[in-house]
Amino acid sequence: MRTCSNPADSALRSQLALSQTLPRRVYVSPAAVAALAELDPAQLQLPSAAVGASTAAALSVADCESVWAAPERPGIDGLFALEQWHSLAGSGVALFCAAGGRRPDPDRLRQLRLELCAVEVYRREFLAPSPEFIQRLRKDWSNVVFSATSVDLLGQLDRSVVSAGLTAARARPLLVLSQRIAAAAGQLGYTDVRLITHLQAEPVRAALAVSQSRG
């Protein structure tokens, strides 16, 4: 589970004010986009960069007209491998992220002569499923669909189902937002992984319709 940082926090307000003045903002996940939509929605229209396709899609939905992305190489290293960063040499860049999340390679930042301003706009909180929820899963197993919006959340999901003795969950449909998450799911043993652009009604319905057509 992810929650926004406290918008009343004075340090956070100062960081957000600074990030508004920088030439480019980096969003590490759709959760970061959602956090800015709550904390400082006007920044979503400023020039940005997206770590993955799902994050870029979230920025597009928010009407951001200038988004740098590296779809052929998702992840923060792939994003900062883009040549466009050289045009910002000597300036700063904001990174909207969670505490403990990945940062760009320091050597690459020095090479690009970029100063990073990391703004922690959300935090990860793991909530273990209740016994009642696990019981509901067992009762209606044929209708269970899982989703994971990051590798971190996928790991939390897998630990939860394994600890509950539900390893059969790895055979249920799993909706993911990037090839990177899909690859991690495959390594964990998930066998029905479906890539979608974002967790909204139409993409979800389209992904789940695959199983109906197979039947």
Secondary structure, DSSP 8 states (H G I E B T S, - for coil): -EEE--TT-HHHHHHHHHHHHSS-EEE-SHHHHHHHHHH-GGGGGS-EEESSHHHHHHHHHTT-S-EE--TTS-SHHHHHTSGGGGGGTTSEEEEEEETT-----HHHHHHHT-EEEEEEEEEE------HHHHHHHHHTGGG--EEESSHHHHHHHHHHHHHTT-GGGGGS-EEESSHHHHHHHHHHT-S-EEE-SSSSHHHHHHHHHHHHHH-
